């Protein structure tokens, strides 16, 4: 379970880097990008809660 959290956190950091590069180039961030960001954050939150409950 801990490795799952690490993988999701790395994906979230990479995705945030892509969004930052969009903004630096002056391009608009697509609305669906916020949905993907929310899903990744939700996965991390659910993983942390499941990991905390199982301990």
Backbone torsions as a table, in degrees:
resi	resn	phi	psi	omega
1	UNK	NA	-36.2	-178.5
2	UNK	-64.9	-37.7	179.2
3	UNK	-66.4	-35.2	176.4
4	UNK	-59.6	-43.0	179.1
5	UNK	-65.1	-38.4	179.2
6	UNK	-65.1	-43.2	-180.0
7	UNK	-63.1	-44.9	179.9
8	UNK	-65.1	-39.6	178.9
9	UNK	-64.1	-40.3	177.8
10	UNK	-65.8	-41.4	176.3
11	UNK	-61.1	-40.6	179.6
12	UNK	-65.0	-42.1	178.0
13	UNK	-65.0	-41.4	178.5
14	UNK	-64.4	-42.5	179.7
15	UNK	-65.0	-39.8	177.0
16	UNK	-64.1	-36.9	176.2
17	UNK	-62.7	-40.2	177.3
18	UNK	-63.9	-43.0	179.4
19	UNK	-64.8	-38.6	177.9
20	UNK	-64.7	-39.7	178.6
21	UNK	-65.8	-34.4	175.1
22	UNK	-59.8	-47.7	-176.5
23	UNK	-67.1	-39.2	-179.4
24	UNK	-66.1	-31.0	177.9
25	UNK	-79.8	-5.5	179.9
26	UNK	85.2	10.5	178.5
27	UNK	-87.7	151.8	178.2
28	UNK	-78.4	144.4	177.2
29	UNK	-81.1	126.5	-179.9
30	UNK	-64.6	145.8	-178.7
31	UNK	-59.2	-31.2	-179.4
32	UNK	-68.6	-19.3	178.9
33	UNK	-63.8	-35.6	178.6
34	UNK	-67.5	-34.6	177.7
35	UNK	-66.2	-43.5	178.6
36	UNK	-63.7	-41.0	177.8
37	UNK	-61.5	-42.0	178.7
38	UNK	-65.2	-38.7	179.6
39	UNK	-65.6	-44.1	178.8
40	UNK	-63.7	-41.3	177.1
41	UNK	-64.4	-38.8	177.5
42	UNK	-63.8	-38.7	177.2
43	UNK	-64.0	-40.8	178.2
44	UNK	-65.0	-44.6	-180.0
45	UNK	-62.1	-44.6	179.6
46	UNK	-64.9	-39.9	178.2
47	UNK	-64.8	-42.1	179.2
48	UNK	-65.7	-42.3	177.8
49	UNK	-63.5	-44.3	179.6
50	UNK	-64.8	-40.6	179.7
51	UNK	-65.3	-40.7	179.6
52	UNK	-67.4	-37.5	-179.7
53	UNK	-71.4	-35.6	-176.9
54	UNK	-75.2	-14.2	-177.8
55	UNK	-83.9	NA	NA
